[in-house]
């Protein structure tokens, strides 16, 4: 992890207050429905993320999608990601790894907030450390209450895209706020500090055995190939 600097003054007080007070979405249970919950068509089928659709309900969804206008972007997105609701869908490699290790993949391990979940967009006033021109930017917040965990994992990346990943805590470090990258534990940081992953594909994970919540902004920028279309 490469330390970039402290940019706490960039964080608007109203942003920070919303992140601290927003409950976020329970992970990984929401991750198993991740794309689906952002789509109004698919979301109508997810009244309870703990409940798996019946085969009849899933077949009805597919029938409805087949009858919809394929030129509509919402419909196209729903068709692409409808398999997230397929009752026969198997766990992907990452969640299969968690399951095999003994983790409950339907538990509340940590909380997630993406741009769909908050009232502001950080790119309306881009962070000063971010070279965002001609790039595809994704960002999200992870929140961990005391007792929460984020198992060690590797973020998947397309080798055809140059990636920079940034890690920016919005809360001060306290004893028990553990963030581990490969064999290194990041400690003694301040809210607003920015670190860049020197290896975007590094193993990393976190756990909160402290006494207060921790909130982290994570940003990934992609230098897109001319031949690659990211929606």
C-alpha positions, 0 to 999 in steps of 0.5 A, a space after each residue: 500500500 502506497 500512502 498518497 496523503 490526507 484529503 479530509 478537507 475534501 470530505 463534505 460534512 454532510 457526506 460524512 454525516 450521511 455515511 456515518 448514519 446510513 445503515 447500509 446494506 447487509 453483506 454478503 447477503 446483498 452481494 448475492 443479489 447485488 446487480 439485481 437490487 439496482 434494477 427496478 424490474 428485478 428489485 420488484 422480485 426481491 422483497 426479502 433478500 433472505 428468500 430465494 425465488 421459487 422456480 415458478 416465480 423465476 420462470 414468470 420473471 423470464 417470461 415477462 422480460 422476454 415480452 419487454 422492449 429489448 432496446 430499453 436499457 433497464 430491460 437489457 440490464 435486467 436480462 443480463 443480470 436476471 440469473 442473480 435470481 435464478 434459484 438454481 444459481 450456484 455460488 460463484 468462486 469467491 462465495 464458494 470459497 467462503 462457504 467451503 471455509 465455514 462462513 455463513 454467506 447469508 450472514 451480516 458480515 459488513 455493510 455496503 453503500 454504493 452510489 445508488 444508496 446515498 444522496 451524493 455523488 463524489 464525482 460531482 466534486 472529484 477527489 483531488 488525488 484522482 486522475 479521472 479523465 477518460 476513465 471509468 470510475 467506481 466507488 463505494 463505502 464499506 462500514 463495519 460495526 464492532 464484530 463485523 468481518 470481511 474475509 480475505 479475498 482478491 478483487 477480480 480484475 480484467 487484465 486488459 484494463 489498467 486499474 488503480 485502487 484507492 482506500 480512504 478511511 472516513 473514520 479515525 483508526 482505533 485499536 481493533 480496526 484491522 485492515 490487512 493487505 497480504 501480510 501487512 496490517 494498516 494502522 494509525 491512519 487518520 480520517 481522510 488518509 488515502 492509500 493506493 494498492 500497489 498490487 490491485 490483485 492483492 489479497 486483503 480483508 478486514 475485521 472490527 474488534 474495536 468499540 466503534 464503527 469504521 467507514 471506508 471509501 473505496 475507489 477504483 479507476 479503470 483506464 479503458 481499452 478502445 475495444 472494451 465497453 464497460 456499462 
